């Protein structure tokens, strides 16, 4: 005798999930901590504090040290409940405090600094030009923020060749220098890139 699909669905819905009618509770891993009560041994779905309106769940949230190298973390062995909010919880279940090592940070920053050739730097601040512009008189490149106050201040004179009657409206955007500086900062610049150097 063949049952219709509706009869089969009704038959399935009438059966209990297990022989005793309960859902088995899976066991979490040894390092899992419930995100509601902060205790181990159960998932948040099966937390004993579920349904308790008096339980404050926000005080038990712990932060993970994502993106922080382990050399910048110091494990704390004895932890108070008040102190847990300011600590980071490691994957092992231990708590750690962030320790700053200024010397390592300075060395890492030195490695990330990109060297820009002198011919590409701003002639007033000697850094990579921000919004590179050049003057019509000598074709030197400057940061717009560096050259515009000099030309507006009433001098109307180029800081390099000292040509008179220069103004902000006569500055030319230097797209080539802007592209090269961006490529150097991104690490994609090749010294003999035919697209950028013409």
Backbone torsions as a table, in degrees:
resi	resn	phi	psi	omega
1	UNK	NA	130.6	-175.0
2	UNK	-104.4	133.5	179.6
3	UNK	-94.7	150.6	175.0
4	UNK	-76.6	167.4	-178.0
5	UNK	-63.8	-37.6	178.8
6	UNK	-63.7	-40.1	178.9
7	UNK	-65.4	-39.3	178.5
8	UNK	-64.8	-40.1	178.9
9	UNK	-64.6	-42.7	177.8
10	UNK	-61.4	-40.9	-179.7
11	UNK	-62.9	-42.0	179.9
12	UNK	-67.0	-41.3	-178.0
13	UNK	-66.9	-26.6	-178.8
14	UNK	-81.3	-19.3	-179.4
15	UNK	-77.2	140.8	175.1
16	UNK	-71.0	157.2	-178.0
17	UNK	-65.3	-41.2	176.2
18	UNK	-127.5	177.9	-178.4
19	UNK	-64.8	-30.7	178.5
20	UNK	-98.2	1.6	175.4
21	UNK	82.7	12.8	179.2
22	UNK	-114.7	157.6	177.4
23	UNK	-87.8	129.7	179.1
24	UNK	-69.0	139.3	179.0
25	UNK	-90.0	116.9	178.5
26	UNK	-70.5	150.0	179.6
27	UNK	-90.1	129.0	177.0
28	UNK	-75.9	167.0	177.4
29	UNK	-66.1	168.1	-175.7
30	UNK	-66.4	-23.1	-177.6
31	UNK	-102.2	3.1	-178.2
32	UNK	-76.2	133.4	176.8
33	UNK	-118.6	132.3	178.8
34	UNK	-60.9	132.6	-177.7
35	UNK	-80.7	-4.9	178.3
36	UNK	-96.8	-51.9	-175.3
37	UNK	-105.2	-13.3	178.9
38	UNK	81.6	8.4	-179.9
39	UNK	-99.8	162.8	178.7
40	UNK	-99.7	163.5	172.7
41	UNK	104.4	-5.7	178.7
42	UNK	-154.0	155.4	174.6
43	UNK	-82.6	162.8	-178.6
44	UNK	-61.3	-29.4	179.7
45	UNK	-63.9	-31.0	-177.7
46	UNK	-109.1	23.0	-178.0
47	UNK	-66.0	135.2	179.4
48	UNK	-66.1	-16.5	179.6
49	UNK	-87.4	-2.6	177.4
50	UNK	-61.5	135.1	179.9
51	UNK	86.6	-3.7	179.0
52	UNK	-92.4	106.4	-176.6
53	UNK	-70.9	-17.5	-178.6
54	UNK	-85.0	-6.9	-175.8
55	UNK	-82.5	128.6	179.6
56	UNK	-91.3	106.4	-176.0
57	UNK	-84.1	-19.0	-176.0
58	UNK	-73.2	-23.5	-177.1
59	UNK	-76.1	-13.9	-175.9
60	UNK	-97.3	-1.6	-179.2
61	UNK	-67.0	134.1	177.4
62	UNK	-117.5	149.7	-178.7
63	UNK	-96.2	145.6	176.4
64	UNK	-97.2	146.7	-179.9
65	UNK	-86.0	53.9	-177.7
66	UNK	-71.7	128.8	178.5
67	UNK	85.8	-4.0	179.7
68	UNK	-99.4	122.6	179.2
69	UNK	-62.2	149.4	-178.7
70	UNK	-65.2	-20.8	177.7
71	UNK	-70.2	-18.4	178.7
72	UNK	-96.0	9.9	-179.1
73	UNK	-118.0	140.8	177.1
74	UNK	-122.2	122.5	-177.5
75	UNK	-70.0	134.8	177.6
76	UNK	-105.7	125.7	-174.5
77	UNK	-87.7	-39.9	177.8
78	UNK	-110.9	123.5	-173.6
79	UNK	-124.0	129.1	173.0
80	UNK	-88.2	158.8	177.3
81	UNK	-63.4	-34.5	179.5
82	UNK	-68.0	-32.6	-174.9
83	UNK	-81.3	-18.6	-175.7
84	UNK	-59.9	-32.6	-177.6
85	UNK	-64.1	-31.0	-176.9
86	UNK	-93.8	-2.4	-178.2
87	UNK	-102.2	163.6	177.2
88	UNK	-105.3	139.0	-179.9
89	UNK	-96.3	123.5	179.3
90	UNK	-79.8	165.9	-180.0
91	UNK	-66.7	-21.2	178.5
92	UNK	-79.1	-7.2	-178.7
93	UNK	96.7	-10.2	178.3
94	UNK	-79.8	162.9	177.3
95	UNK	-106.7	148.7	-177.7
96	UNK	-138.6	155.2	177.5
97	UNK	-111.7	143.6	179.2
98	UNK	-79.2	131.1	178.7
99	UNK	-119.9	126.9	-178.7
100	UNK	-93.9	131.6	176.3
101	UNK	-114.3	98.4	-173.7
102	UNK	-63.8	-33.0	-178.1
103	UNK	-66.6	-46.2	178.1
104	UNK	-62.8	-39.1	-179.9
105	UNK	-63.3	-43.2	179.4
106	UNK	-63.6	-40.8	179.3
107	UNK	-65.9	-39.6	179.0
108	UNK	-65.9	-38.1	178.7
109	UNK	-67.9	-36.0	178.5
110	UNK	-64.3	-36.2	179.3
111	UNK	-66.9	-32.6	-175.9
112	UNK	-83.3	-10.7	-179.5
113	UNK	-72.1	126.5	-179.9
114	UNK	-93.2	130.1	179.5
115	UNK	-80.7	126.8	179.1
116	UNK	-109.2	129.7	-179.5
117	UNK	-58.1	149.4	-176.9
118	UNK	-59.7	-34.4	-178.1
119	UNK	-69.9	-13.4	179.0
120	UNK	-100.2	-5.5	-176.0
121	UNK	-83.5	160.9	175.5
122	UNK	-68.0	138.8	-176.1
123	UNK	-78.0	-10.3	177.8
124	UNK	-102.3	-46.3	-178.4
125	UNK	-99.1	-11.5	178.0
126	UNK	61.0	28.6	174.1
127	UNK	-113.3	178.6	175.4
128	UNK	-63.8	129.3	-175.7
129	UNK	-65.8	127.9	172.3
130	UNK	-92.4	123.0	-173.6
131	UNK	52.4	66.4	-175.1
132	UNK	-60.9	130.9	174.5
133	UNK	-132.4	157.7	176.6
134	UNK	-129.8	155.1	-179.8
135	UNK	-84.9	154.0	179.4
136	UNK	-75.2	-25.7	-174.0
137	UNK	-74.1	-52.4	-173.9
138	UNK	-118.3	-3.6	178.5
139	UNK	60.9	28.3	172.8
140	UNK	-84.0	149.8	-179.6
141	UNK	-96.2	144.5	179.3
142	UNK	-139.3	162.5	165.8
143	UNK	-73.0	142.7	177.1
144	UNK	-62.2	-37.4	-179.8
145	UNK	-66.9	-26.8	-179.2
146	UNK	-82.9	-43.0	-172.2
147	UNK	-83.0	-33.5	-175.1
148	UNK	-63.5	-41.2	177.0
149	UNK	-64.2	-32.6	179.2
150	UNK	-67.0	-39.1	-178.7
151	UNK	-78.7	-28.9	-179.4
152	UNK	-80.1	-26.1	-173.3
153	UNK	-63.9	-7.5	178.4
154	UNK	108.2	-6.9	179.6
155	UNK	-76.7	-36.8	-178.8
156	UNK	48.8	43.3	-174.5
157	UNK	-135.1	137.6	178.6
158	UNK	-68.2	132.7	-179.5
159	UNK	-70.2	-18.1	-178.5
160	UNK	-94.1	-58.6	-175.0
161	UNK	-99.0	-3.4	178.0
162	UNK	60.0	28.0	176.0
163	UNK	-67.9	139.6	-176.5
164	UNK	-85.6	166.2	174.7
165	UNK	60.5	42.0	174.5
166	UNK	-96.3	145.7	175.3
167	UNK	-141.7	170.2	-175.9
168	UNK	-63.4	-33.4	-177.4
169	UNK	-71.5	-16.2	179.5
170	UNK	-90.9	-1.8	178.5
171	UNK	-71.2	144.2	-178.5
172	UNK	-111.8	126.5	175.8
173	UNK	-61.4	130.0	-178.5
174	UNK	-100.4	83.9	-176.8
175	UNK	-63.2	-35.4	-178.7
176	UNK	-62.6	-46.9	178.9
177	UNK	-66.3	-39.4	178.0
178	UNK	-59.5	-44.9	179.9
179	UNK	-65.3	-40.9	-179.6
180	UNK	-65.5	-43.7	-180.0
181	UNK	-63.0	-41.8	177.6
182	UNK	-63.8	-42.0	179.3
183	UNK	-64.6	-38.9	178.1
184	UNK	-66.0	-43.6	-179.4
185	UNK	-66.9	-32.2	177.8
186	UNK	-82.0	-13.4	-178.7
187	UNK	82.7	16.1	-178.2
188	UNK	-105.7	4.7	-177.2
189	UNK	-81.1	132.6	172.9
190	UNK	-113.4	131.9	-173.9
191	UNK	-53.1	-30.0	-177.8
192	UNK	-115.7	43.6	178.9
193	UNK	-74.7	113.9	-174.9
194	UNK	-67.5	-23.1	179.9
195	UNK	-73.1	-31.7	-173.9
196	UNK	-97.4	-36.9	-177.8
197	UNK	-100.9	121.0	-178.2
198	UNK	-127.0	NA	NA
